[in-house]
Amino acid sequence: MCSQGIRAPRVMPPPTLRAWVVFQAVCLAVYLIVVPPVLNQPGVISAAASQAVPDSAIHMTIHQGLLTVNVRDVPLADLLRVLGKQAALRVTIYGALNTSVTDSFADVPVDHGIKRLVRGEGLVLIYTASAEAPGTRVLTEVWVYQVAPADRAQIRAAATEKPQQEDRVSEIRSKEIRSARIQAVWKLVAKRDQTAAATLAQILAQQDEDPIVRAQAAEALAKVGGAEATAALSAAVGDQDPTVRIQAIRAFGKVEGDRAVQTLSGVLMGDPDPQVRRHAAPALAMLRTLEARWALEAAISDPDPSVSEAAASALRRWEKRAVATYDGTY
C-alpha cells in the first residue's frame, strides 16, 4: 500500500493508524525505490511497459562485442529489452518511452549502438572494472529515461558538441588530484546544459571511484536539475558510500520537492546507517505533504537517539512551516 494517491483527510488519523500507514508506505518505497537499481537482472527493464513486439521480430545480433541492428518502427522499449538479454546488461527505464526506432547498422560497439538507438531520450551508461582484463572497464548497466518533447532537440544538438560526454567523463577521471576533479565538476554546473547533466550523472554513477567526488557531483546535479538529474539522484540514494547517499538525499529533495517524499521516507526508515537516516529528517521537513509528517512522527521511535532527535526537530520545523503557509489544503 503506497501513500501516493492517498487523499489527506480533514481530520488527522489516530497516531497508531498514522504509524501503520507510514510503515506500509515506507516498506513499499524502500522496495521499489532503493532496491531495484541493485537487484535488476540482466535484460530486465524496470518500467512497467507491455511487450509490443516479440523477440523474434526484432533483428538484432551481438557478435564479439559488436552490435548489428535492422529494425523498422520497433518500440524503443522492446529494442532495449532484447538488447539487455543479448548483451547481459541491466536495463532500467524511467518514465514511459513512446519512441519507435527505424534504423540499420552493422558491427558497431554495443555502447555506441545504444547511443544511436536512444538518441533523443535521456541516457546514462554505467561501466565497471573488468574481472577478466584488469585496468579496463566494461558496460554493465544502462539507464534510459523519457525526455519531454521540447527538450529532445536540445539533447540531439548536445550530442554533436565537442568534447563529447564520454570525453568529458574521461577527462575528469584522468585528473589524479581529487581537488582538480571536483573543480572540473563545478565547471560543468556553469554550462547548465543536457551534456553537463549527463556527464555529472555518469560521474555520480560510480564512474569516479572517489566517494567525495561523487558526492560533489550529486550536489552539482541539484544546481543543474532536469530529468537526468532526477534519475541519477534517485539511484544515488542507494550508493554504497554513506557520504554520497547523504548528499544525494539533500539534492534529490531540492530537485523533486514534494515528489521526493516516498524516496526520502524510505531512507529515513530503512537506511542501515543512522547518519544517513539523520540527514533524511531535515530533508523531509522541507516537504509540504502529510506523508512527510507521518514519516517524521514514525522516526521519532528510531532506536538511534541521534535519529530520533533529528526527526523530532524536523517535525517541529515541518509544523511551523505548515502553520505559516497553510492555505486549507495539503
N, C-alpha and C positions, 0 to 999 in steps of 0.2 A: 504494500500500500504506500503509494508515494504521496507526499504532501502537495505536489504540483496539481493544480486544478481544484484544491480544496477552497471553498468559499469561506472567508473569515466570518464567523458568526458575530452578531451584535453583542452577545454575552460571552465572556471568556469561559471556556470549558473548565471543569474542575481540574486541580493540579494533577491528580492521578491520570485523568484522561489525556491532559496535555503531554505528560511524560510518556504515555503509551504511544501517542501519535508521533512524537519526536523519535522514539525508539524505532518504530516501524519505518518512518521516513528515512532515518539515518542509516538503518541497516540496508535498505534498498539503495540509497545513494552511494554507500561505500561499495556495494557490489557492482553497481552499474558504472560508476564514475572512476573509482580508484583502481579496481581490479582489471577491467578489460584490457588496458594497454599492456598489462604484464602477461595476461593469460591467453590472448588471442593465438590461435593455432595458425600455421602456415595456410594461406589461402582463404582464411575466414575474413569476411567483411562484417564489421560490427553494425553497420547501418541496417535497419530493417527494410530491406528492399526485396521485392519479389523477383524471381528469376524469369526474365522475359525471353531469353534466348537460350536454348540448350547448348551444352558444351560442344557437342558435335558440329554445331552450325557455325562455330567461331574458328576461323582458320588462323591458328597461332601455333608456332613451334619455337622451342628454345633448344639450341644445339651448341655445346661448348661455350655457354655464356652469351651467345648471340641470339637476338630475338628477330623472328620473321612474322609479319602480320599481313593479312589480306582480308579486310572486312569492309562491309558496306552497311551503313545505317544500323550499327550494333550499339546498344546502350553502353555507355562507358562503365557503368557499374558491373555489367556482365563481363566486359573485357577484363576489368581488374580482378574479378572473381577467378576467371580462368587463369590469368597470368599469375595470381597468387599461388594457385595449385601447382602450376608447372614449374615456377621458379622457387617454390618453397619459401615464400615471403609472407610475413604478417601484413595484411592489408586492412586498414581502418578507414571508413568513410564517415565524415562528419557532415550531417545535413543530407538533403535529397539531391542526387545527381540526375538531372533530366537530359544530360547531353548525350547525343548519338555521334558515333565516330565512323567516318568513311576514310580509309587510309590503306596504303600498301607500301611496305618496305621490307628489306631483307638484310639479315646478318648485321644487325645494329646491337651494340652493347645494351643489356637489359635496362640499365638506368637511363640511358639516352632515349631508348624506345618509350619508356614510361613518360618521360618529359614530353615527348612528341604527342603521345596519345592524350595526355591530361591537359595540354595547353588550353588556357582559358579558365581553368579551375585552379584552386589552391593546391600546392603540393609540397610535402616535406619528405625527404628521403633520409633514412637513418642507416648509418654504416657502423659496423662493429669490428673489432680486431679479429683477424682470421686465425683460427687454431691451426690451420694447415700451412699457412705461409706467414710466419712471424714478420711483423713490420708492415703488413698490408691490412687494408680494411675491405670488408665485403658488405654488400647491401643486404640487410636483413628485414627491414620494415618500411612500409610505405603508408603515409597519411595523405588522404585526399579530402578536401572539403569544398563544399559548394560556395561559389562566389556570386555575389549579386551581379546581374547583367551589366549594370553601369560600371562595374569595376573590371570586367573582363578585358575590355580594350586596353586598360592601363596595364594589366598583367601581361598581355601579349606584347605591348610595347616594351615593358620592362625586360621581357625575355631576350630582347635584342641588345640590351645595354651592355657595355663593357666597363669594368670587368663583369663577367657572368657571376651568378650567385655562387656557384661552386668555387669559382676563382677567389671570391671574397672570403669564403669559409677557409679555403686552403691558405690564403694569405694571412688570415688572423691566426690560424692554428700553427703556422710556421714561426710565429714570433715566440722566442724561447722565454722571454721575461713576462711574467704574469701582468705587470702593470702596463706593458705595451699592448697586450691582448685586450685588457679592459679599456684602454684608451681607444682602441680600434672599434670596440663595441659601441662606445658612446658617440663616436663619429658617425656611425650608421644612423643614430637617432636623428641627427640633423637632416638626413635625407628624407625621412618620413614617407618613403615610397614602398610599393609592394616588394621590390627586390630587397630592400633593407629589412623588412619584416620577415621575409623568407630566410635571409641569412641569419638573423637573430634566432629564428625558430630552429634552424639547423644546429646552431651552437648550443642552444638550450637542450636539444635532444641528444645530449651527451656526445656531440661531435668534439667538444672540448673536454678533456679528462679532468680539468681542474674545477671543482665544485664552486669555487669563488667566482670564476669567470662565468660559469653557467648561471649563478645567482645574479650576477650583474646583467646578463642577457635577459633574464626574467624581468628585472626592474626596467630595463630599456624597452622591452615589449609593451609594458604598461604605458609608456610615453607614445609609442607608435600606434597601438590599438589596431582594430580591424579583425577580420575573421581568422587570419593566420595567427595573430597573437592569441586569440581566444583558444584555438585548438592546441597550440603549443603549451600555453599556461595550464590548460585543463589537464594535459598529460603530465606536466611537470609537478603537479601536486603529489604524484606518486614517485618522484625521483628517489634514488637510493640514498641521497645525502640530505640530512635534515636542514642544512643551511639553504639548499636550493628549494626545498619544499616550503620553508618559511617565506622566502622571497616570492615564490610562485603564488602562495596564498594571498599575500598583500596585493600583488599585481593583478591577479585574477579578479579579486573583489573590485578593484578600480576599473578594470576593463568591462566587466559584466554587470556590475551594480547588483540590483535585486535578483537578477537571474542566477547569481552565483550562490544563492542560499543553500541549495542541495549539496553542492560540492563542499562548501565551507562547513556545513553542518556535519557532513560525513567525516571531514578531517578532525573537527572538534571532538567527535565521539569515538573515532576509530583509529587515529594515527597512533602508532606504538610509542612515539617519542613525546613525552609530556611537554617539552619545549615547543614542539610544533603545535600541539593542541593549544598551548597557552597563547600562541600568536594568532590562532584562528579565532579566538574570542573577540578581540577588538575589531577584526575584520567583519565579523557578523554584526557588531554593534553599529556599523555604518549602514546596514541594510534596513530598509523600511518595510519589513514584512513580519507578520506574526510568526511565520516559521522560524525566523531568526531568533525571535524572543523565546520561543519554545525550546529551541536548541540550547540557548544560553541558560535557561532555567534548569534543563536536564543536566547540563555540565557542571552545575554547582555541586552536584554529588560526586564529581570525579574523585577517584581515590588519591590523586596527587594534589596536595594542598595548594601548590602554585597555580594549577589549572583551575581549581575551584575558586580561588580568589580572583583570578583573571576573569572568569565567567561572571562572578558576582559584580565586579567592577564594570564589565562590559554591559551587563544587563541594566545597571543604573544609568549608564550613558544612553543606552537604547531608549529607556523610558523617558529620559529627559528630552531627547531629540523628538520622540513621538509626541510628547505633550506640546512641544514648541511648534511642530509642523503639522499637527493633526488637522485634517480637513473633513473628517466624517467618514472616511473610507480607509481601508488597508488594501 
